[in-house]
Amino acid sequence: MSDYQKDFYSWTCEQAELLRAGRFNELDVFNLIEEIETMGRSEKRELESRLTVLLVHLLKWQYQPTRRGRSWQLTIQEQRLEFSDVLNDNPGLKPQLQALLTHSYQKAKIRASKETGLDLDVFPTACPWEFAQLMDDAFLPD
């Protein structure tokens, strides 16, 4: 069993030290590649998660107007900020925004249906909002 499998923390420290020392031939290249790819997927998932939560709350806001409250409004504001932070830290994800929006909206519809008790087919098939609206602090659907 390799250090990577036995003690991940120590393995990361060792790999960092090898990189700093320029001892590239001693690096665990296979596992380093895997970890770097995992980090990228993690950032993408975080962006998608923030977008999904934002969309869920926008759907709830639009389809349950009698239940609107400060909590939902603050969650919408927070998710916009969090989404922007993740995107600003990972501008390489910008070309994937439309695909992320499409996928996040499908998940948001399911979650909104669970949370509201409304049938899934109550919500539009595709996201009814443009990306610019989603990021506009003044936008709340009617």
N, CA, C and O atoms as a MOPAC input file, in Angstrom:
PM7 MOZYME 1SCF
protein

 N      0.85300 1    -1.18000 1     0.00000 1
 C      0.00000 1     0.00000 1     0.00000 1
 C      0.90000 1     1.24600 1     0.00000 1
 O      1.83500 1     1.34400 1     0.79500 1
 N      0.61300 1     2.17200 1    -0.88000 1
 C      1.44400 1     3.37400 1    -1.00500 1
 C      1.09900 1     4.39800 1     0.07000 1
 O      0.06200 1     4.31100 1     0.72800 1
 N      1.99800 1     5.37100 1     0.23000 1
 C      1.73600 1     6.45200 1     1.18000 1
 C      0.43700 1     7.18000 1     0.81900 1
 O     -0.28500 1     7.64800 1     1.69900 1
 N      0.15200 1     7.26800 1    -0.46700 1
 C     -1.07200 1     7.92900 1    -0.94400 1
 C     -2.30500 1     7.26100 1    -0.34000 1
 O     -3.25800 1     7.94200 1     0.03900 1
 N     -2.29200 1     5.94000 1    -0.25000 1
 C     -3.43200 1     5.19400 1     0.27600 1
 C     -3.42100 1     5.09200 1     1.79600 1
 O     -4.48000 1     5.00900 1     2.41800 1
 N     -2.23500 1     5.09800 1     2.39900 1
 C     -2.12400 1     4.93100 1     3.85400 1
 C     -2.30900 1     6.22700 1     4.62900 1
 O     -2.96600 1     6.24700 1     5.67000 1
 N     -1.72600 1     7.31400 1     4.11600 1
 C     -1.71200 1     8.57000 1     4.86000 1
 C     -1.72400 1     9.72300 1     3.86500 1
 O     -0.68100 1    10.26400 1     3.49900 1
 N     -2.92000 1    10.07900 1     3.44100 1
 C     -3.07100 1    11.08500 1     2.38800 1
 C     -2.42900 1    12.40800 1     2.77600 1
 O     -1.75700 1    13.03500 1     1.95700 1
 N     -2.62800 1    12.83600 1     4.01000 1
 C     -2.06900 1    14.11000 1     4.43600 1
 C     -0.54600 1    14.11700 1     4.29800 1
 O      0.02600 1    15.04900 1     3.73300 1
 N      0.10000 1    13.08400 1     4.81100 1
 C      1.56900 1    13.01700 1     4.71200 1
 C      2.01200 1    12.94500 1     3.25900 1
 O      3.02300 1    13.53300 1     2.87700 1
 N      1.24600 1    12.21900 1     2.45500 1
 C      1.56000 1    12.12800 1     1.02700 1
 C      1.51800 1    13.50900 1     0.38200 1
 O      2.40600 1    13.85300 1    -0.39800 1
 N      0.48700 1    14.31200 1     0.70000 1
 C      0.40100 1    15.65600 1     0.10500 1
 C      1.57600 1    16.52600 1     0.54400 1
 O      2.12900 1    17.27100 1    -0.26500 1
 N      1.95800 1    16.43700 1     1.80800 1
 C      3.10500 1    17.21600 1     2.29300 1
 C      4.37900 1    16.80000 1     1.56700 1
 O      5.18100 1    17.64300 1     1.16800 1
 N      4.55300 1    15.51100 1     1.40300 1
 C      5.74800 1    15.00100 1     0.70900 1
 C      5.77000 1    15.46300 1    -0.74600 1
 O      6.81100 1    15.88600 1    -1.24800 1
 N      4.62900 1    15.38400 1    -1.42000 1
 C      4.57200 1    15.80300 1    -2.81700 1
 C      4.86300 1    17.30100 1    -2.95700 1
 O      5.55300 1    17.71800 1    -3.88700 1
 N      4.34100 1    18.09600 1    -2.04400 1
 C      4.59900 1    19.53600 1    -2.07100 1
 C      6.08600 1    19.81800 1    -1.86000 1
 O      6.66600 1    20.66700 1    -2.53700 1
 N      6.68100 1    19.11800 1    -0.93800 1
 C      8.12300 1    19.31000 1    -0.68000 1
 C      8.95500 1    18.89800 1    -1.90100 1
 O      9.91300 1    19.58200 1    -2.26000 1
 N      8.59500 1    17.80100 1    -2.52400 1
 C      9.31100 1    17.37200 1    -3.73400 1
 C      9.18200 1    18.42000 1    -4.84100 1
 O     10.15000 1    18.69500 1    -5.55000 1
 N      8.00700 1    18.99700 1    -4.98900 1
 C      7.79800 1    20.05300 1    -5.98600 1
 C      8.65800 1    21.27400 1    -5.66800 1
 O      9.32300 1    21.82100 1    -6.54800 1
 N      8.63900 1    21.69400 1    -4.40300 1
 C      9.43800 1    22.87000 1    -3.99800 1
 C     10.92900 1    22.64200 1    -4.25400 1
 O     11.64900 1    23.55700 1    -4.65200 1
 N     11.36900 1    21.42800 1    -4.02300 1
 C     12.79700 1    21.10500 1    -4.17700 1
 C     13.17100 1    20.81400 1    -5.63200 1
 O     14.34300 1    20.61300 1    -5.94800 1
 N     12.17800 1    20.79400 1    -6.50700 1
 C     12.47200 1    20.51000 1    -7.91600 1
 C     12.83300 1    19.06400 1    -8.17500 1
 O     13.47900 1    18.75600 1    -9.17700 1
 N     12.43000 1    18.17800 1    -7.29400 1
 C     12.74300 1    16.74400 1    -7.43400 1
 C     11.58600 1    16.04900 1    -8.15500 1
 O     10.92400 1    15.16700 1    -7.60900 1
 N     11.37000 1    16.47300 1    -9.38200 1
 C     10.21000 1    16.04100 1   -10.16100 1
 C     10.20700 1    14.55000 1   -10.48000 1
 O      9.14500 1    13.93800 1   -10.59200 1
 N     11.37900 1    13.97600 1   -10.62500 1
 C     11.44100 1    12.53600 1   -10.95500 1
 C     10.99300 1    11.65400 1    -9.79100 1
 O     10.76800 1    10.45900 1    -9.98100 1
 N     10.85900 1    12.22000 1    -8.59500 1
 C     10.42300 1    11.44600 1    -7.42500 1
 C      8.92500 1    11.60600 1    -7.14000 1
 O      8.38900 1    10.96800 1    -6.23300 1
 N      8.26600 1    12.44700 1    -7.90900 1
 C      6.83800 1    12.69900 1    -7.68800 1
 C      5.99000 1    11.47500 1    -8.01400 1
 O      6.32600 1    10.67200 1    -8.88400 1
 N      4.89700 1    11.36200 1    -7.29900 1
 C      3.87900 1    10.34100 1    -7.57500 1
 C      2.93000 1    10.93500 1    -8.62200 1
 O      1.81900 1    11.35900 1    -8.30100 1
 N      3.38200 1    10.95800 1    -9.86200 1
 C      2.69400 1    11.66000 1   -10.94300 1
 C      1.28000 1    11.13300 1   -11.16500 1
 O      0.35400 1    11.92500 1   -11.33800 1
 N      1.09700 1     9.83600 1   -11.16600 1
 C     -0.22600 1     9.26200 1   -11.42900 1
 C     -1.25600 1     9.78100 1   -10.42900 1
 O     -2.33400 1    10.22400 1   -10.82300 1
 N     -0.93100 1     9.72800 1    -9.14200 1
 C     -1.87400 1    10.17600 1    -8.11800 1
 C     -1.98900 1    11.70000 1    -8.07200 1
 O     -3.05200 1    12.22000 1    -7.73300 1
 N     -0.93100 1    12.41900 1    -8.40100 1
 C     -1.01500 1    13.88100 1    -8.48900 1
 C     -2.00300 1    14.29600 1    -9.58000 1
 O     -2.81800 1    15.19600 1    -9.37700 1
 N     -1.92700 1    13.64900 1   -10.71300 1
 C     -2.86200 1    13.94500 1   -11.80500 1
 C     -4.29600 1    13.70300 1   -11.34900 1
 O     -5.17700 1    14.52900 1   -11.59000 1
 N     -4.52400 1    12.59100 1   -10.70000 1
 C     -5.86800 1    12.26100 1   -10.20500 1
 C     -6.37000 1    13.31800 1    -9.22900 1
 O     -7.53000 1    13.72300 1    -9.30000 1
 N     -5.51500 1    13.76600 1    -8.32300 1
 C     -5.92400 1    14.76100 1    -7.33300 1
 C     -6.20600 1    16.11400 1    -7.98000 1
 O     -7.14300 1    16.80300 1    -7.57900 1
 N     -5.42400 1    16.49400 1    -8.95300 1
 C     -5.65400 1    17.77500 1    -9.64200 1
 C     -6.98400 1    17.73400 1   -10.39200 1
 O     -7.75000 1    18.69700 1   -10.35900 1
 N     -7.25200 1    16.62700 1   -11.06000 1
 C     -8.53800 1    16.49900 1   -11.76300 1
 C     -9.70000 1    16.52300 1   -10.77600 1
 O    -10.74000 1    17.11900 1   -11.05900 1
 N     -9.53600 1    15.89300 1    -9.64100 1
 C    -10.57000 1    15.88100 1    -8.60900 1
 C    -10.83300 1    17.29500 1    -8.09100 1
 O    -11.98300 1    17.67000 1    -7.86100 1
 N     -9.78000 1    18.07000 1    -7.90900 1
 C     -9.95100 1    19.45500 1    -7.44600 1
 C    -10.76100 1    20.25500 1    -8.45600 1
 O    -11.63100 1    21.03300 1    -8.06300 1
 N    -10.49900 1    20.08200 1    -9.73400 1
 C    -11.25400 1    20.79300 1   -10.76500 1
 C    -12.72300 1    20.41000 1   -10.76100 1
 O    -13.59900 1    21.27000 1   -10.86100 1
 N    -12.99000 1    19.10700 1   -10.64400 1
 C    -14.38700 1    18.65000 1   -10.58300 1
 C    -15.08600 1    19.19500 1    -9.34500 1
 O    -16.27600 1    19.50500 1    -9.38600 1
 N    -14.36100 1    19.30900 1    -8.26200 1
 C    -14.92300 1    19.82000 1    -7.02200 1
 C    -15.35600 1    21.27900 1    -7.17600 1
 O    -16.42000 1    21.66500 1    -6.69100 1
 N    -14.55000 1    22.07800 1    -7.83800 1
 C    -14.91000 1    23.48500 1    -8.06000 1
 C    -16.14800 1    23.59700 1    -8.95400 1
 O    -17.02000 1    24.43600 1    -8.72500 1
 N    -16.20700 1    22.75000 1    -9.95800 1
 C    -17.36800 1    22.75300 1   -10.85100 1
 C    -18.62800 1    22.35600 1   -10.09200 1
 O    -19.68300 1    22.96200 1   -10.27800 1
 N    -18.52000 1    21.33900 1    -9.23600 1
 C    -19.66800 1    20.90600 1    -8.44100 1
 C    -20.12500 1    22.00500 1    -7.48200 1
 O    -21.32200 1    22.19700 1    -7.26800 1
 N    -19.16400 1    22.71800 1    -6.91200 1
 C    -19.50600 1    23.81300 1    -5.99200 1
 C    -20.27800 1    24.90000 1    -6.72600 1
 O    -21.26500 1    25.42200 1    -6.20800 1
 N    -19.83400 1    25.24000 1    -7.92200 1
 C    -20.53400 1    26.24900 1    -8.71500 1
 C    -21.94400 1    25.77400 1    -9.04800 1
 O    -22.90500 1    26.53600 1    -8.94100 1
 N    -22.05800 1    24.52600 1    -9.44800 1
 C    -23.36800 1    23.96100 1    -9.78200 1
 C    -24.27600 1    23.90200 1    -8.55300 1
 O    -25.47700 1    24.15300 1    -8.65700 1
 N    -23.72200 1    23.57900 1    -7.41600 1
 C    -24.50400 1    23.51200 1    -6.18500 1
 C    -25.07100 1    24.88100 1    -5.82100 1
 O    -26.24200 1    24.99500 1    -5.45700 1
 N    -24.24600 1    25.91100 1    -5.91800 1
 C    -24.70800 1    27.26800 1    -5.61000 1
 C    -25.81800 1    27.69400 1    -6.56300 1
 O    -26.80300 1    28.30600 1    -6.15100 1
 N    -25.64700 1    27.36700 1    -7.83600 1
 C    -26.64700 1    27.72400 1    -8.83900 1
 C    -27.94700 1    26.96400 1    -8.59100 1
 O    -29.03200 1    27.52700 1    -8.74000 1
 N    -27.84900 1    25.71400 1    -8.22100 1
 C    -29.04200 1    24.90500 1    -7.94600 1
 C    -29.83200 1    25.48600 1    -6.77200 1
 O    -31.05300 1    25.62300 1    -6.85600 1
 N    -29.15300 1    25.82300 1    -5.69500 1
 C    -29.83700 1    26.39400 1    -4.52400 1
 C    -30.49400 1    27.72300 1    -4.89300 1
 O    -31.62200 1    27.99900 1    -4.48500 1
 N    -29.78600 1    28.54100 1    -5.66400 1
 C    -30.36800 1    29.80500 1    -6.12600 1
 C    -31.63900 1    29.55700 1    -6.92300 1
 O    -32.66000 1    30.20100 1    -6.68400 1
 N    -31.58100 1    28.63100 1    -7.86400 1
 C    -32.73600 1    28.33500 1    -8.70700 1
 C    -33.90300 1    27.76700 1    -7.89500 1
 O    -35.05800 1    28.11100 1    -8.14900 1
 N    -33.61700 1    26.91600 1    -6.93900 1
 C    -34.67500 1    26.36800 1    -6.07800 1
 C    -35.41800 1    27.50800 1    -5.38600 1
 O    -36.64900 1    27.52900 1    -5.36000 1
 N    -34.68000 1    28.43600 1    -4.83700 1
 C    -35.32300 1    29.52200 1    -4.10100 1
 C    -36.05200 1    30.48800 1    -5.02600 1
 O    -37.07500 1    31.05500 1    -4.64300 1
 N    -35.54300 1    30.68300 1    -6.22500 1
 C    -36.27300 1    31.51300 1    -7.18400 1
 C    -37.57800 1    30.83800 1    -7.61800 1
 O    -38.60200 1    31.50100 1    -7.78300 1
 N    -37.53000 1    29.52400 1    -7.79900 1
 C    -38.75600 1    28.79100 1    -8.13700 1
 C    -39.76100 1    28.86800 1    -6.98600 1
 O    -40.94700 1    29.12000 1    -7.20300 1
 N    -39.28700 1    28.65400 1    -5.78700 1
 C    -40.18200 1    28.73900 1    -4.63600 1
 C    -40.76000 1    30.14600 1    -4.51500 1
 O    -41.94200 1    30.31800 1    -4.21500 1
 N    -39.92500 1    31.13700 1    -4.74700 1
 C    -40.38300 1    32.53500 1    -4.68300 1
 C    -41.51000 1    32.78000 1    -5.68300 1
 O    -42.51700 1    33.40900 1    -5.36000 1
 N    -41.32500 1    32.27500 1    -6.89900 1
 C    -42.32300 1    32.51200 1    -7.94400 1
 C    -43.58500 1    31.68500 1    -7.73500 1
 O    -44.68900 1    32.19000 1    -7.93700 1
 N    -43.44200 1    30.43400 1    -7.33600 1
 C    -44.58700 1    29.53100 1    -7.30300 1
 C    -45.24400 1    29.38800 1    -5.93200 1
 O    -46.26200 1    28.70900 1    -5.80100 1
 N    -44.67700 1    30.01100 1    -4.92700 1
 C    -45.31600 1    30.03200 1    -3.61200 1
 C    -45.28600 1    31.45400 1    -3.05000 1
 O    -44.65500 1    31.70300 1    -2.02300 1
 N    -45.96000 1    32.37800 1    -3.71600 1
 C    -45.88400 1    33.78800 1    -3.30700 1
 C    -46.38400 1    34.04500 1    -1.88500 1
 O    -45.94100 1    34.99600 1    -1.24100 1
 N    -47.27700 1    33.23200 1    -1.39700 1
 C    -47.80200 1    33.45600 1    -0.04300 1
 C    -46.79600 1    33.04300 1     1.03600 1
 O    -46.96600 1    33.37800 1     2.20800 1
 N    -45.76200 1    32.32500 1     0.64200 1
 C    -44.76000 1    31.86500 1     1.61200 1
 C    -43.46100 1    32.65600 1     1.53900 1
 O    -42.49600 1    32.34800 1     2.23800 1
 N    -43.44500 1    33.67300 1     0.68800 1
 C    -42.23900 1    34.50600 1     0.54700 1
 C    -41.87100 1    35.11400 1     1.88800 1
 O    -42.72700 1    35.52300 1     2.67200 1
 N    -40.58100 1    35.16000 1     2.12000 1
 C    -40.12100 1    35.75900 1     3.36700 1
 C    -38.68400 1    36.21100 1     3.27500 1
 O    -37.99800 1    36.00100 1     2.27400 1
 N    -38.25900 1    36.82400 1     4.32900 1
 C    -36.89200 1    37.35800 1     4.40700 1
 C    -35.85600 1    36.24700 1     4.24400 1
 O    -34.82000 1    36.45300 1     3.61000 1
 N    -36.12400 1    35.09300 1     4.80100 1
 C    -35.17800 1    33.98200 1     4.72700 1
 C    -34.90200 1    33.58500 1     3.27600 1
 O    -33.74500 1    33.41400 1     2.89000 1
 N    -35.94500 1    33.44100 1     2.48100 1
 C    -35.75500 1    33.09000 1     1.07000 1
 C    -34.99300 1    34.18400 1     0.34000 1
 O    -34.09300 1    33.91000 1    -0.45300 1
 N    -35.36600 1    35.42400 1     0.61900 1
 C    -34.71200 1    36.55000 1    -0.05100 1
 C    -33.22200 1    36.59600 1     0.29900 1
 O    -32.38400 1    36.83800 1    -0.57000 1
 N    -32.89900 1    36.36600 1     1.55900 1
 C    -31.49700 1    36.36900 1     1.97800 1
 C    -30.73400 1    35.18100 1     1.39200 1
 O    -29.55800 1    35.30900 1     1.05200 1
 N    -31.38500 1    34.04600 1     1.27300 1
 C    -30.74000 1    32.88700 1     0.65000 1
 C    -30.43900 1    33.17700 1    -0.81600 1
 O    -29.37000 1    32.82000 1    -1.31200 1
 N    -31.35600 1    33.81100 1    -1.49700 1
 C    -31.14100 1    34.19300 1    -2.90000 1
 C    -29.93800 1    35.12700 1    -3.00200 1
 O    -29.07100 1    34.93100 1    -3.85500 1
 N    -29.88000 1    36.13100 1    -2.14700 1
 C    -28.75300 1    37.06800 1    -2.16900 1
 C    -27.43500 1    36.35700 1    -1.86800 1
 O    -26.42600 1    36.58300 1    -2.53600 1
 N    -27.46100 1    35.50000 1    -0.85800 1
 C    -26.24200 1    34.78800 1    -0.46600 1
 C    -25.74500 1    33.87700 1    -1.58800 1
 O    -24.54900 1    33.84000 1    -1.87600 1
 N    -26.65700 1    33.14900 1    -2.21600 1
 C    -26.24400 1    32.23100 1    -3.26600 1
 C    -25.69900 1    32.96700 1    -4.48300 1
 O    -24.78300 1    32.47700 1    -5.14500 1
 N    -26.24600 1    34.12400 1    -4.78100 1
 C    -25.70000 1    34.93700 1    -5.87300 1
 C    -24.25100 1    35.31500 1    -5.56900 1
 O    -23.38200 1    35.21600 1    -6.43500 1
 N    -24.00000 1    35.74400 1    -4.34300 1
 C    -22.64200 1    36.11800 1    -3.95100 1
 C    -21.70300 1    34.91400 1    -3.97600 1
 O    -20.58800 1    34.99400 1    -4.49100 1
 N    -22.16400 1    33.80700 1    -3.41700 1
 C    -21.32800 1    32.60100 1    -3.38200 1
 C    -21.01900 1    32.10700 1    -4.79700 1
 O    -19.88600 1    31.73500 1    -5.10200 1
 N    -22.03700 1    32.11000 1    -5.65100 1
 C    -21.85200 1    31.70100 1    -7.03900 1
 C    -20.81400 1    32.59700 1    -7.70900 1
 O    -19.89900 1    32.10600 1    -8.37000 1
 N    -20.95500 1    33.90400 1    -7.54100 1
 C    -20.01500 1    34.85100 1    -8.13700 1
 C    -18.60000 1    34.63300 1    -7.61800 1
 O    -17.63700 1    34.70900 1    -8.38100 1
 N    -18.47200 1    34.36300 1    -6.32300 1
 C    -17.14900 1    34.11200 1    -5.74500 1
 C    -16.48800 1    32.89000 1    -6.37900 1
 O    -15.31800 1    32.93200 1    -6.75900 1
 N    -17.24600 1    31.80700 1    -6.48900 1
 C    -16.68100 1    30.58200 1    -7.07200 1
 C    -16.31600 1    30.81300 1    -8.53300 1
 O    -15.26100 1    30.37300 1    -8.98900 1
 N    -17.18100 1    31.49900 1    -9.26300 1
 C    -16.91400 1    31.75900 1   -10.67500 1
 C    -15.71100 1    32.68700 1   -10.84800 1
 O    -14.89400 1    32.47800 1   -11.74500 1
 N    -15.59500 1    33.70200 1   -10.00200 1
 C    -14.44600 1    34.60300 1   -10.07200 1
 C    -13.13400 1    33.88100 1    -9.77000 1
 O    -12.09000 1    34.20500 1   -10.33700 1
 N    -13.20200 1    32.89500 1    -8.86500 1
 C    -12.01600 1    32.10800 1    -8.54000 1
 C    -11.69000 1    31.07600 1    -9.62100 1
 O    -10.57300 1    30.56000 1    -9.67300 1
 N    -12.66200 1    30.77900 1   -10.48000 1
 C    -12.50800 1    29.74100 1   -11.50500 1
 C    -13.05300 1    30.22500 1   -12.84200 1
 O    -14.01200 1    29.64500 1   -13.35100 1
 N    -12.47000 1    31.27300 1   -13.42500 1
 C    -13.01700 1    31.82600 1   -14.67300 1
 C    -13.01800 1    30.83100 1   -15.83100 1
 O    -13.73300 1    31.03100 1   -16.81300 1
 N    -12.24300 1    29.78400 1   -15.73100 1
 C    -12.23200 1    28.74600 1   -16.76400 1
 C    -13.55900 1    28.01200 1   -16.87200 1
 O    -13.79200 1    27.29600 1   -17.84600 1
 N    -14.43100 1    28.17900 1   -15.88400 1
 C    -15.75700 1    27.55200 1   -15.93000 1
 C    -16.77200 1    28.37900 1   -16.71700 1
 O    -17.85900 1    27.88600 1   -17.01500 1
 N    -16.44400 1    29.61400 1   -17.05800 1
 C    -17.39400 1    30.48100 1   -17.76500 1
 C    -17.92200 1    29.87300 1   -19.06100 1
 O    -19.11600 1    29.99500 1   -19.33400 1
 N    -17.08100 1    29.21900 1   -19.87700 1
 C    -17.63100 1    28.62900 1   -21.10900 1
 C    -18.65200 1    27.52000 1   -20.85600 1
 O    -19.37800 1    27.12600 1   -21.76900 1
 N    -18.71000 1    27.02000 1   -19.63600 1
 C    -19.63000 1    25.92700 1   -19.30500 1
 C    -20.91400 1    26.41400 1   -18.63300 1
 O    -21.73500 1    25.60200 1   -18.20600 1
 N    -21.09200 1    27.72800 1   -18.53600 1
 C    -22.22800 1    28.26100 1   -17.77400 1
 C    -23.58400 1    27.80000 1   -18.30600 1
 O    -24.46400 1    27.45700 1   -17.51600 1
 N    -23.76700 1    27.78500 1   -19.60600 1
 C    -25.07300 1    27.38500 1   -20.14300 1
 C    -25.37300 1    25.92200 1   -19.81400 1
 O    -26.49300 1    25.58800 1   -19.42700 1
 N    -24.38800 1    25.06500 1   -19.96400 1
 C    -24.58600 1    23.64900 1   -19.62400 1
 C    -24.83500 1    23.48600 1   -18.12700 1
 O    -25.67600 1    22.68500 1   -17.72000 1
 N    -24.10900 1    24.24000 1   -17.31300 1
 C    -24.32800 1    24.18700 1   -15.86700 1
 C    -25.72200 1    24.67300 1   -15.50000 1
 O    -26.38000 1    24.09900 1   -14.63200 1
 N    -26.16900 1    25.73000 1   -16.16300 1
 C    -27.50900 1    26.26000 1   -15.90200 1
 C    -28.57000 1    25.22300 1   -16.26800 1
 O    -29.50800 1    24.99900 1   -15.50300 1
 N    -28.42900 1    24.60300 1   -17.41400 1
 C    -29.39100 1    23.58800 1   -17.85300 1
 C    -29.45900 1    22.43600 1   -16.85200 1
 O    -30.54500 1    22.01000 1   -16.45900 1
 N    -28.30500 1    21.94100 1   -16.44800 1
 C    -28.24900 1    20.80900 1   -15.51700 1
 C    -28.74600 1    21.21600 1   -14.12400 1
 O    -29.51100 1    20.48700 1   -13.49200 1
 N    -28.30700 1    22.37400 1   -13.66200 1
 C    -28.72800 1    22.84600 1   -12.33800 1
 C    -30.23100 1    23.07600 1   -12.27800 1
 O    -30.86800 1    22.79700 1   -11.26200 1
 N    -30.79300 1    23.58000 1   -13.35900 1
 C    -32.23100 1    23.83200 1   -13.36600 1
 C    -33.00900 1    22.52400 1   -13.25100 1
 O    -34.02300 1    22.47100 1   -12.55500 1
 N    -32.55700 1    21.48100 1   -13.91700 1
 C    -33.25000 1    20.19800 1   -13.82300 1
 C    -33.24000 1    19.68800 1   -12.37800 1
 O    -34.24900 1    19.18300 1   -11.88400 1
 N    -32.11100 1    19.82100 1   -11.71600 1
 C    -32.02800 1    19.41700 1   -10.31000 1
 C    -32.86400 1    20.33200 1    -9.42700 1
 O    -33.50000 1    19.87300 1    -8.47900 1
 N    -32.86400 1    21.63300 1    -9.73700 1
 C    -33.62500 1    22.59500 1    -8.93800 1
 C    -35.12600 1    22.31800 1    -9.01000 1
 O    -35.83300 1    22.43700 1    -8.00900 1
 N    -35.60900 1    21.94700 1   -10.19700 1
 C    -37.03900 1    21.62000 1   -10.32400 1
 C    -37.41800 1    20.46200 1    -9.41500 1
 O    -38.45000 1    20.50800 1    -8.74400 1
 N    -36.60200 1    19.44100 1    -9.38900 1
 C    -36.88100 1    18.27300 1    -8.54600 1
 C    -36.88200 1    18.67900 1    -7.07800 1
 O    -37.78900 1    18.32000 1    -6.32800 1
 N    -35.86900 1    19.42000 1    -6.67700 1
 C    -35.78400 1    19.84100 1    -5.27600 1
 C    -36.93100 1    20.78100 1    -4.91200 1
 O    -37.50400 1    20.66600 1    -3.82800 1
 N    -37.26500 1    21.69900 1    -5.79700 1
 C    -38.37400 1    22.62700 1    -5.53300 1
 C    -39.69200 1    21.86400 1    -5.41700 1
 O    -40.53700 1    22.19700 1    -4.58700 1
 N    -39.86000 1    20.84800 1    -6.24800 1
 C    -41.06800 1    20.03200 1    -6.17600 1
 C    -41.15600 1    19.33000 1    -4.81600 1
 O    -42.22000 1    19.28800 1    -4.19900 1
 N    -40.03200 1    18.78100 1    -4.36100 1
 C    -40.00400 1    18.11800 1    -3.05100 1
 C    -40.32300 1    19.09900 1    -1.93100 1
 O    -41.09800 1    18.79200 1    -1.02500 1
 N    -39.71500 1    20.28800 1    -2.00000 1
 C    -39.85100 1    21.25200 1    -0.91200 1
 C    -41.19100 1    21.96900 1    -0.89000 1
 O    -41.64600 1    22.40100 1     0.17000 1
 N    -41.82100 1    22.10000 1    -2.03700 1
 C    -43.09400 1    22.82300 1    -2.10400 1
 C    -44.30000 1    21.90400 1    -2.10300 1
 O    -45.40400 1    22.32100 1    -1.75500 1
 N    -44.09400 1    20.65900 1    -2.49100 1
 C    -45.21700 1    19.74900 1    -2.64200 1
 C    -45.93800 1    19.92500 1    -3.97100 1
 O    -46.93900 1    19.25600 1    -4.22700 1
 N    -45.43900 1    20.81600 1    -4.81500 1
 C    -46.04200 1    21.03400 1    -6.13100 1
 C    -45.57200 1    19.95300 1    -7.10000 1
 O    -44.45700 1    19.44400 1    -6.98800 1
 N    -46.43500 1    19.61200 1    -8.05000 1
 C    -46.04900 1    18.63800 1    -9.06300 1
 C    -44.90000 1    19.18000 1    -9.89000 1
 O    -44.80500 1    20.38400 1   -10.13000 1
 N    -44.04000 1    18.29400 1   -10.31600 1
 C    -42.87600 1    18.65600 1   -11.11600 1
 C    -43.26800 1    19.38500 1   -12.39100 1
 O    -42.56400 1    20.28900 1   -12.84000 1
 N    -44.40900 1    18.98100 1   -12.97900 1
 C    -44.80900 1    19.59300 1   -14.25600 1
 C    -45.38400 1    21.00600 1   -14.10900 1
 O    -45.73400 1    21.63500 1   -15.10700 1
 N    -45.48400 1    21.50900 1   -12.87200 1
 C    -45.89800 1    22.89100 1   -12.64100 1
 C    -44.79500 1    23.84800 1   -13.11300 1
 O    -45.06800 1    24.95000 1   -13.58800 1
 N    -43.55500 1    23.40000 1   -12.96800 1
 C    -42.41300 1    24.23600 1   -13.30800 1
 C    -42.09200 1    24.12700 1   -14.79600 1
 O    -42.28000 1    23.06700 1   -15.39400 1
 N    -41.60800 1    25.21700 1   -15.40000 1
 C    -41.24900 1    25.16800 1   -16.82400 1
 C    -40.21300 1    24.08700 1   -17.11500 1
 O    -39.39100 1    23.75000 1   -16.26300 1
 N    -40.26700 1    23.55800 1   -18.31400 1
 C    -39.32900 1    22.51300 1   -18.72800 1
 C    -37.89100 1    23.02600 1   -18.71000 1
 O    -36.98600 1    22.34400 1   -18.22900 1
 N    -37.69000 1    24.22900 1   -19.23600 1
 C    -36.36400 1    24.85300 1   -19.27400 1
 C    -36.35400 1    26.06500 1   -18.35400 1
 O    -37.40400 1    26.62700 1   -18.04300 1
 N    -35.19100 1    26.45400 1   -17.93200 1
 C    -35.05700 1    27.60100 1   -17.03900 1
 C    -35.69100 1    28.83600 1   -17.67200 1
 O    -35.33800 1    29.20500 1   -18.79200 1
 N    -36.61400 1    29.47400 1   -16.97500 1
 C    -37.32600 1    30.62200 1   -17.54800 1
 C    -36.55000 1    31.94100 1   -17.46200 1
 O    -37.01600 1    32.96900 1   -17.95200 1
 N    -35.38000 1    31.90800 1   -16.84600 1
 C    -34.63200 1    33.13800 1   -16.63100 1
 C    -33.29700 1    33.10800 1   -17.36300 1
 O    -32.66300 1    32.06200 1   -17.50700 1
 N    -32.89600 1    34.27500 1   -17.81500 1
 C    -31.57600 1    34.43500 1   -18.41700 1
 C    -30.53400 1    34.49500 1   -17.29900 1
 O    -30.83500 1    34.84100 1   -16.15700 1
 N    -29.31900 1    34.15200 1   -17.66100 1
 C    -28.24900 1    34.16100 1   -16.67000 1
 C    -28.09000 1    35.54500 1   -16.03900 1
 O    -27.87400 1    35.65300 1   -14.83200 1
 N    -28.19600 1    36.59800 1   -16.84600 1
 C    -28.05400 1    37.96800 1   -16.32200 1
 C    -29.10700 1    38.25600 1   -15.24700 1
 O    -28.81200 1    38.93100 1   -14.26100 1
 N    -30.32400 1    37.75200 1   -15.42700 1
 C    -31.36800 1    37.94200 1   -14.41900 1
 C    -31.00000 1    37.22400 1   -13.12800 1
 O    -31.18800 1    37.75600 1   -12.03400 1
 N    -30.48200 1    36.02700 1   -13.26600 1
 C    -30.13200 1    35.23900 1   -12.08600 1
 C    -29.10000 1    35.94200 1   -11.21400 1
 O    -29.11600 1    35.81100 1    -9.99000 1
 N    -28.20700 1    36.68600 1   -11.85200 1
 C    -27.14000 1    37.36500 1   -11.12100 1
 C    -27.48900 1    38.79800 1   -10.73000 1
 O    -26.70500 1    39.46100 1   -10.05100 1
 N    -28.64600 1    39.27600 1   -11.14600 1
 C    -29.08100 1    40.64800 1   -10.85700 1
 C    -29.68100 1    40.71600 1    -9.45900 1
 O    -30.71600 1    40.10500 1    -9.19000 1
 N    -29.03200 1    41.45800 1    -8.57500 1
 C    -29.49000 1    41.56100 1    -7.19500 1
 C    -30.91600 1    42.09500 1    -7.05900 1
 O    -31.59600 1    41.82100 1    -6.07100 1
 N    -31.35200 1    42.84200 1    -8.03500 1
 C    -32.69800 1    43.42200 1    -7.97900 1
 C    -33.77000 1    42.47200 1    -8.52100 1
 O    -34.96300 1    42.73700 1    -8.37700 1
 N    -33.34900 1    41.37000 1    -9.14300 1
 C    -34.33000 1    40.49000 1    -9.77700 1
 C    -34.91000 1    39.48700 1    -8.79500 1
 O    -34.18300 1    38.75300 1    -8.12500 1
 N    -36.22300 1    39.47000 1    -8.72500 1
 C    -37.00300 1    38.42400 1    -8.06800 1
 C    -38.19900 1    38.16600 1    -8.97000 1
 O    -38.89000 1    39.11100 1    -9.35100 1
 N    -38.46200 1    36.90800 1    -9.32400 1
 C    -39.56800 1    36.64100 1   -10.23300 1
 C    -40.91600 1    36.94200 1    -9.58800 1
 O    -41.08000 1    36.83100 1    -8.37300 1
 N    -41.86800 1    37.32300 1   -10.42000 1
 C    -43.22500 1    37.61800 1    -9.92600 1
 C    -43.99800 1    36.35500 1    -9.69200 1
 O    -45.15500 1    36.40700 1    -9.27700 1

